[in-house]
C-alpha cells in the first residue's frame, strides 16, 4: 500500500510539473509538427525506460505498454517507477496536441495516434 501511495504522490507531482512548466508561447524559429503515422493496430504511446531515467515514445499497443508499466512498478526501482509516472504525464499532456500546435524544435509528441517530431519550417 505504501508503494502505491508513493507512486500516486509522484504522479500528482509530475502532472503538476508538466502542466505548469510548458514551453514559452513564442518560439525563436518557425516550427511545425512532422507527423509519422503508426502501423495499423498500434498508436503513439510514451513508455518508461528500463535502463536509465526517462521515457521513449513508440508505436505500440496498450497491452505492450501495460506490460512495460507492470514490470517497471514491480521492479521496485525508484527510477523505473518515476519513469512510469513521467510517461503517463507525457501521454496526458499530449492529448491537447494537434498538428497545428506550436512546438519546440526537436520535441516529440503523441499527436492523435501518430508520432510527431517538431522540425523547422
Protein Blocks (a to p, Z undefined) as FASTA:
>chain_A
ZZmmmmmmmmmmmmmmmmmmcccfbdfbdcddddddddehiacdddddfkbgcddddddd
fklmmmmmmmmmmnopaklmmmmmmmmmmmmmmmmpcfklccdehiacdehjbccddddZ
Z
